[in-house]
Amino acid sequence: MAGRELTSKFIKIRCPKCKNEQTMFGKASTRVLCLVCGKALAEPLGGKSRVKARILEVLA
C-alpha cells in the first residue's frame, strides 16, 4: 500500500443540539447518534456518510 493515499478518514464532529464533540468514521455504515443527547449526527449513504453536524477536524 506504499504510495497510495487513504480515502477513508476519521472526523471530529460537534452536535448542534448539545455541543458534544465526538469522533466518527467518515464512511460509517450505520447511523451515528450523539452519545449525550441521542440526536442523529450522520446517516449512511452507500459509500460515505451524510454528516448533519459541524465538522471540526479531519483526522489522519
N, C-alpha and C positions, 0 to 999 in steps of 0.2 A: 503494500500500500504506500510505499515511498513515493513522494511527488504528487499525490492526489489530495485535493482539498476536501475535507468532510463537509457535507451539506447539512447534516443534522447537528443541531446545537441545543444547548440548554439556554433558557431565557429567564431572567428575573422579572417578575410582574408585580403590580400593585393592584389590589382590589379597589374598585371605585367606591364601594359601599363603606367598608370599614378600614381602608388604608393598610391592610395587612400585606406584607411583602413575602412572596414565596417563589420558589424556583420550579419550573416545569420543563418538560422536553418539548422542543419545537414541533415534533411530529407525533404528538400524543394520539393514541388510538381510542381513547375514552374521554368522556367529559372531564374537565379539570374544574373542581369546585374549591372555593375558598375554604381554608382549614378553620377559619374563625366563624364566619357568618353563613357559609354554605352557598353563596352566590356562584353561579356558573361563570367561570373565567375564560374557558376555551371549549370549543366544540371540534370534534374530528371532521376532516373534510377529505377523506381518501388518503392523500399524501401528507400535507401539512395541516396545521390546526388553525382555526379562525379564533384569534385572540380577542376577547372582549374587554380586556383590562389594559392599563397602561404598561408598556414595555419599558423597563428601567435600564436593562443592560442585556447584551448578548454575551453569554459566557463561552469560552473556548472549550 
